[in-house]
Amino acid sequence: MTRKRISLKRLVTNVPALIGLLLVLLAVGSAVFAAHLAPHDPVAAELRLRLDPPGWDPASKAKYLLGADAVGRDMLTRIIYGSRISLMIGIASTAISMVLGVTLGLLSGYFGGWIESIVMRVADVQLAFPFILLALVIMAIFGGGLTKLILILGLTGWVSYARLVRSQVLSVRELDFVQAARSLGAKDLGIIWRHILPNVISSVIVLSTLQVATNILTEAGLTFLGLGVDPSIPSWGGMLADGRNYITNAWWVATFPGFAIMLTVLGVNLLGDWLRDELDPQLRV
Amino acid sequence: MFNRGIRMLGVAAVAMSLIVSGCSGNTSTPAPASSGATPSQPGAAAYKDKLVIGSALGDPQGSWDPIDTFVVAWGMVASNIFDGLVDRGTDLKIKPGLATEWKYTDDKTLEFKLRQGVKFHNGEPFNADSVVFTFDRLLGPEGEKSPQRSNYTSIDKVVKVDDYTVDFKLKETDPVLITKLAGYGGMIVPPKYIKEVGDAAFDVKPVGTGPYKVTAYTKDSQVVLEAYPDYWGEKAKTKNVVVRFIPEDATRIAEFQTGAIDIMQTVPVAQVKSLESDTNYKVIKVGGPGATALRFDVSKAPVDKLEVRQAIAYAIDTQTIIDTILGGNAKRISSFQGDISFGNNPSQQPFAYDPAKAKDLITKAGATGAKLDLFFSSKSTASKEIGQAIASYLKAVGLEVVLNPVDPQALSSQLIPQAKAGQMHLFGWGGWTLDFDNTAFLLYTKGQMWNPSFNDPKTNELLVKERGTNDQKVREQAFQELTARLRETMPDVPLYQSMAVWGTSAKVDGFTAPPDDRMRLSSVVVGK
C-alpha cells in the first residue's frame, strides 16, 4: 500500500479548496490574535449605544463596523472573540473523540473477539441515543459550561471513528506486509502503531475535518437553546440567540454571527472535501 | 398571597404614578362593547366564542388550589375561577365580593354578611359553612405548608353566626386584613367537593364561584375555561377561554403575530414600537405595584460586607438601564415597593450612579477581583440583558460577575429558598397589597422562604411595631424608619417599579390591562 501525499501545488490551483483554506485561516487568525484585532472590549456594555446600526448606516452613532448588540457592545469585537469559543470547542471535542475512537477502533479491528463485540455494541447503543437528549440530561444534572460542553461533544463523537477505523483495520490486517511483520515476530502493539495506523489515518483526518464543522454547529445550537456556554463569554451561538428577538428591528445582531458560523463551517468543509479527494487513491486520476 | 407574586422580572417594566398609568390605561383601552352587541343578545354572531391568551408567567406550579400558591401566574387566571369575600378589580379598589357588607363589631371581631343564592360550579351552595371551611383549612393542619398562611395568621378563627353571617375573630389587629381577604389565600373553596374528590383532584380540577369554570388543564401547556352560566355577578361574554403558558418571549410574540393568541402578556420592549405602529394590534401599558430588585445572599463573601453591597449599588446606572433596555417603561425606586404602596417614602433617594465611589469602597473592602454569581430568569429578554449590563457595570469597578440564567420556576421555588442562588439574584415582586407590610415581612424576616440569610433585629422590631396597630400614622412612621434602615443595611438594591405591557389583537374589546396582572375576562370579546 502506498502512502498518499498532499500536494500544496494542487491546493492553490483548486479554487474551492483555496477559499476553504482562507476562511479557516481567517477564523484561526481571529481566534489567536483576538486581543490585537478586536477594536473594543467584548464585555464592556455601553447601554446608550443599544442596537446602534452598522457603521455605514448614516444613523450610526458609534460607527461600529457591524453595529452594536442589545446592551451596546461592539458586534465585530464579539464576533472576533466568539471565534475562540467556536474553534476551541470544535477542535478540542474532535480531538477527544478522535483519540478515543481511533484507539477503540484499532483494538477491536485488530484483535476482534470479545473486545470487538463489546466496543461495537456500546457504539450501537450510543448511536441509538439521540444526542440532544443526552446533552440535555447531562447539562440538566451537572449544569452547563464550556468544559462540560467539550466533554459531552468529545465523549459522544467517538463512535464514527471507531466504526470507520475498525472496518479499515479488518482489511489492512490481512495484507501481506502485516502478515510479514507478524511472521517476523513483531509485537501486536508495534504492528498496530507502525503498520496499521499509518494506513488508516488519512480517512481519520478527513472525518475529523467534517466533525470539527459539525461540532461548531452543535455548540452554536446548544448555546442557542441556552444549554451551552455562559452568556458572558461571547459565542456565536449565544449571539445568534440574543439576536433572534431583534430580527425585525435590528437585523445585524443575528445576521453577522450567523455569517460567521456559516463561513467557518463552509471553510472547514471545503478543506475537508479537498483532503478527501487528495487522500482517496480511488479518486486520484 | 396575592402579592407575593414572584415574577422573576419579566416584564418590561415600569411604572408611572397611579394617575399617569390610569390615563395611559384609559386612552389605550377601548370602551366596553356597546350593549347592543353583546353575545348574550341577538347580533352575537359578531363575536367569536373563543378567546386565547398567551401567559408570560407560565404554569402556576401545577396546582389551582388557592392555598398551594404564591405566584402571580396563578392569580392571573384563578381570579376568574374563584371569588373572595371582598374583591379588588382592575381599578385596585376594594368592593364587595361574596360578602355584601362588613363591619368591626369590636376591636377584634370583623363581621361579614354573605351574598345569598350563590352556587359553586358543581352546584354546591355557598354559605357560612364554605367560609368557615376555607379558613379552617388554611389555618389548620392542611394549611401548614401553605405559602399563603403567613398572610392570614392574624385571624384566630372564623365563626358561623347564621347561614349568611360569619365573624372573624382576630388574635391581633391587622391593618391590611380586608385587602388580604381579596388575595389568593382568601378565595372561598367548596367544602363538599373537596371532601369528596380529595386535594390532589382539586389541584387540577378546581371548583369556585367565579365567572369561569375550569374544563381542562394540562400542566405547563394550557388551561381551558368555560363561562359559568349561573354566575352571581356580570356573566362572561365569551364562552370559551384558553390560557396558554408561553414563558419564552420570542415564541409568545411569534404566536401573537400569527394570530394564534388574541391577548398577549408582556410584549418584549423590542417589539413595542413595531406593534404600536401596526393597526392590527393594540399595545396597552399599565403601571402597577410590581417592583424589581437585585437581592443579596448576605451570608456569602464578598457581599457579606456592607461596603461591597453599597459599592454594587453605586456601580449600577439604573436610570440608563431603564431608558435603554426597558424602553423607558419603568421608574426608579428607593425601597422595594412602587410609589403607590403604603410605606413608600418619596423623599428617600435611590443610590446615585457613582463608579468612582464604588471602586473606592471595593478597594477598601479588599474585594477587588472577587467573583460573584448572578442568577436570573433565562426566559425573559429583559432580565438577560439587565444581567449582562450589571456584569459590565461591576467589571468596570473591579468585580467579576458570572451570569447564571436559570429556569424562573427553579429559581423561585428551589434555588433562592435553598440559598443556592449565588451571591446575587434578580427578583421581581408583585406588591399586590399596596402596603409594604407584606413585602417587608416576607423578604426581610428570618426564616421566610425568599430571604436566604438577612436578619436584622431593628428591622424585626419595626415590623412588630407596624403590624401591631391599625393607626395608619404610627404605621407610616414605622415604615419611614424601616425603609431608611433597609437602605443602611442593604439586603438588596431596589432597582425599578414595573409597567406591564400587554398586547391585544385590534379585534379584542372590553379588555382592561390589570395593574396587578390579575386579569378579569368577563367583559372581553373578540370580533370575528
Boltz contact constraints between the chains, C-beta under 6 A:
constraints:
  - contact:
      token1: [A, 43]
      token2: [B, 392]
      max_distance: 6.0
  - contact:
      token1: [A, 43]
      token2: [B, 395]
      max_distance: 6.0
  - contact:
      token1: [A, 44]
      token2: [B, 392]
      max_distance: 6.0
  - contact:
      token1: [A, 45]
      token2: [B, 389]
      max_distance: 6.0
  - contact:
      token1: [A, 45]
      token2: [B, 392]
      max_distance: 6.0
  - contact:
      token1: [A, 47]
      token2: [B, 320]
      max_distance: 6.0
  - contact:
      token1: [A, 47]
      token2: [B, 324]
      max_distance: 6.0
  - contact:
      token1: [A, 47]
      token2: [B, 389]
      max_distance: 6.0
  - contact:
      token1: [A, 50]
      token2: [B, 324]
      max_distance: 6.0
  - contact:
      token1: [A, 70]
      token2: [B, 385]
      max_distance: 6.0
  - contact:
      token1: [A, 71]
      token2: [B, 385]
      max_distance: 6.0
  - contact:
      token1: [A, 71]
      token2: [B, 388]
      max_distance: 6.0
  - contact:
      token1: [A, 71]
      token2: [B, 389]
      max_distance: 6.0
  - contact:
      token1: [A, 226]
      token2: [B, 378]
      max_distance: 6.0
  - contact:
      token1: [A, 230]
      token2: [B, 403]
      max_distance: 6.0
  - contact:
      token1: [A, 231]
      token2: [B, 403]
      max_distance: 6.0
  - contact:
      token1: [A, 232]
      token2: [B, 391]
      max_distance: 6.0
  - contact:
      token1: [A, 232]
      token2: [B, 403]
      max_distance: 6.0
  - contact:
      token1: [A, 244]
      token2: [B, 250]
      max_distance: 6.0
  - contact:
      token1: [A, 245]
      token2: [B, 250]
      max_distance: 6.0
  - contact:
      token1: [A, 245]
      token2: [B, 268]
      max_distance: 6.0
  - contact:
      token1: [A, 245]
      token2: [B, 270]
      max_distance: 6.0
  - contact:
      token1: [A, 245]
      token2: [B, 381]
      max_distance: 6.0
  - contact:
      token1: [A, 246]
      token2: [B, 270]
      max_distance: 6.0
  - contact:
      token1: [A, 248]
      token2: [B, 274]
      max_distance: 6.0
